[in-house]
């Protein structure tokens, strides 16, 4: 995994026990090659009202996508199949056709901060790659990573494969039109 700029600049857990970064507490999806332009992948990721049509993990998402805006999500619970769980995080990076990120800051009532980054890298005019990471932050990050990392990775891989299928289908339809 190539470290994001925020990761290189972040304080360590020793420097900031509440929100410090530990490179060993990051869940990384598979790198997925998509036979569709980055603009199509970006359009799918930012069209949150349609998540239920394709996303097997985040089946509902509502946000204005403005910096600091909440992302209200309904997630499939991989620990209890058939159940759902609510989640709210906040937009912290928005680079069109490149990066969409949200985070949960430290809160004493729920001391498990994290940051999700979804990265798109163009590889040509009609192709790109997609990678998703979840950094579990602070002194509890390693424990959250050990507990949740495997199912979060599975959820991210399921999402990446579904994103690939939708993007490639949309691009094929666009080329036919």
C-alpha positions as CSV (number, residue, x, y, z in Angstrom):
1,X,0.0,0.0,0.0
2,X,1.3,3.4,-0.9
3,X,0.9,5.7,2.0
4,X,-1.4,8.7,1.5
5,X,0.0,12.2,2.2
6,X,-2.1,12.5,5.4
7,X,-0.6,9.2,6.7
8,X,3.0,10.5,6.1
9,X,2.1,13.7,8.0
10,X,0.1,12.2,10.8
11,X,1.3,12.1,14.3
12,X,2.1,8.6,15.7
13,X,0.1,6.9,18.3
14,X,2.9,7.7,20.8
15,X,2.6,11.4,19.9
16,X,-1.2,11.4,19.9
17,X,-2.8,8.5,21.7
18,X,-6.3,9.6,20.7
19,X,-5.9,9.9,16.9
20,X,-2.3,8.9,16.1
21,X,-1.6,6.8,13.0
22,X,-0.1,3.4,13.1
23,X,0.8,1.9,9.6
24,X,0.1,-1.5,11.0
25,X,-3.5,-0.8,11.8
26,X,-4.7,-0.2,8.2
27,X,-7.1,-2.5,6.4
28,X,-6.4,-2.5,2.6
29,X,-8.7,-3.8,-0.1
30,X,-7.4,-5.6,-3.2
31,X,-6.2,-3.3,-5.9
32,X,-8.9,-3.6,-8.6
33,X,-8.3,-2.8,-12.3
34,X,-11.4,-1.3,-13.9
35,X,-12.0,-1.2,-17.6
36,X,-13.8,2.2,-17.4
37,X,-12.6,5.8,-17.1
38,X,-12.0,7.3,-13.7
39,X,-14.8,9.7,-14.3
40,X,-17.3,6.9,-14.4
41,X,-16.0,5.3,-11.2
42,X,-16.1,8.7,-9.5
43,X,-19.6,9.3,-10.7
44,X,-20.7,6.0,-9.1
45,X,-18.9,6.7,-5.8
46,X,-20.5,10.1,-5.5
47,X,-24.0,9.1,-6.6
48,X,-24.9,8.0,-3.1
49,X,-28.7,7.7,-3.6
50,X,-27.9,4.8,-5.9
51,X,-25.7,2.8,-3.5
52,X,-28.4,0.3,-2.8
53,X,-28.4,-0.6,-6.5
54,X,-24.8,-1.9,-6.5
55,X,-23.0,-1.7,-3.1
56,X,-23.3,-4.9,-1.1
57,X,-21.7,-3.4,2.0
58,X,-22.9,0.2,2.2
59,X,-26.5,-0.2,1.1
60,X,-27.5,3.4,1.9
61,X,-25.5,6.6,2.0
62,X,-26.7,10.2,2.3
63,X,-24.4,13.2,2.2
64,X,-23.8,16.5,0.5
65,X,-20.2,15.5,0.1
66,X,-19.1,19.0,1.3
67,X,-15.9,19.0,3.5
68,X,-17.0,18.2,7.0
69,X,-20.4,17.0,6.0
70,X,-21.8,13.9,7.6
71,X,-22.1,10.7,5.6
72,X,-25.1,8.8,7.0
73,X,-24.7,5.1,6.1
74,X,-26.5,1.9,6.6
75,X,-24.0,-1.0,6.4
76,X,-24.4,-4.7,6.0
77,X,-23.2,-6.3,9.3
78,X,-20.6,-8.9,8.2
79,X,-20.5,-10.2,11.8
80,X,-24.2,-10.9,11.9
81,X,-25.4,-11.7,8.4
82,X,-28.8,-10.4,7.5
83,X,-28.6,-7.5,9.9
84,X,-27.7,-3.9,9.3
85,X,-25.9,-1.3,11.3
86,X,-26.0,2.5,11.2
87,X,-22.8,4.5,10.8
88,X,-22.0,8.2,10.5
89,X,-18.7,9.6,9.4
90,X,-17.6,13.0,8.0
91,X,-16.1,14.0,4.7
92,X,-12.4,14.8,5.1
93,X,-11.0,14.6,1.5
94,X,-12.6,15.2,-1.9
95,X,-10.5,15.2,-5.0
96,X,-12.7,14.6,-8.1
97,X,-11.9,11.4,-10.0
98,X,-9.1,10.7,-7.5
99,X,-10.0,10.5,-3.8
100,X,-13.1,10.3,-1.6
101,X,-12.5,10.0,2.2
102,X,-14.5,10.2,5.4
103,X,-13.5,9.9,9.0
104,X,-14.7,9.4,12.5
105,X,-12.9,11.6,15.0
106,X,-12.1,10.6,18.5
107,X,-14.9,10.9,21.0
108,X,-14.7,9.9,24.6
109,X,-18.1,8.1,24.3
110,X,-16.8,6.1,21.3
111,X,-13.0,6.2,21.3
112,X,-12.4,4.4,18.0
113,X,-11.4,7.0,15.4
114,X,-10.9,5.8,11.8
115,X,-10.4,7.2,8.3
116,X,-11.7,5.6,5.1
117,X,-10.0,6.5,1.8
118,X,-11.3,5.4,-1.6
119,X,-8.6,6.1,-4.3
120,X,-9.0,6.1,-8.0
121,X,-5.9,6.1,-10.2
122,X,-6.3,6.6,-14.0
123,X,-4.3,4.1,-16.0
124,X,-5.4,5.3,-19.4
125,X,-8.3,7.1,-21.0
126,X,-10.6,4.1,-20.6
127,X,-9.2,2.5,-17.4
128,X,-8.3,3.0,-13.8
129,X,-7.6,1.3,-10.6
130,X,-9.5,1.5,-7.3
131,X,-8.2,0.9,-3.8
132,X,-9.9,1.4,-0.5
133,X,-8.3,1.6,3.0
134,X,-9.5,2.0,6.5
135,X,-7.0,3.3,9.0
136,X,-7.9,2.5,12.6
137,X,-6.4,5.3,14.7
138,X,-5.3,6.0,18.2
139,X,-4.3,3.7,21.0
140,X,-7.3,1.4,20.4
141,X,-6.6,1.3,16.6
142,X,-4.6,-1.9,16.8
143,X,-7.3,-3.7,18.7
144,X,-10.0,-2.6,16.3
145,X,-7.8,-3.6,13.4
146,X,-7.3,-7.1,14.9
147,X,-11.0,-7.5,15.6
148,X,-12.6,-5.8,12.6
149,X,-9.8,-5.8,9.9
150,X,-10.6,-9.1,8.3
151,X,-14.4,-8.5,7.9
152,X,-13.8,-4.9,6.8
153,X,-11.3,-6.1,4.2
154,X,-13.9,-8.6,2.9
155,X,-16.6,-5.8,2.8
156,X,-14.2,-3.5,1.0
157,X,-13.3,-6.2,-1.5
158,X,-17.0,-7.0,-2.1
159,X,-17.6,-3.3,-2.7
160,X,-14.6,-3.0,-5.1
161,X,-15.7,-5.9,-7.2
162,X,-19.3,-4.6,-7.3
163,X,-18.0,-1.1,-8.3
164,X,-15.9,-2.7,-11.1
165,X,-18.9,-4.5,-12.5
166,X,-21.1,-1.4,-12.4
167,X,-18.5,0.9,-13.9
168,X,-17.7,-1.5,-16.7
169,X,-21.4,-2.1,-17.5
170,X,-22.0,1.7,-17.5
171,X,-19.0,2.3,-19.7
172,X,-20.1,-0.5,-22.2
173,X,-23.6,1.1,-22.3
174,X,-22.1,4.5,-22.9
175,X,-20.0,3.2,-25.8
176,X,-23.0,1.6,-27.4
177,X,-25.1,4.8,-27.3
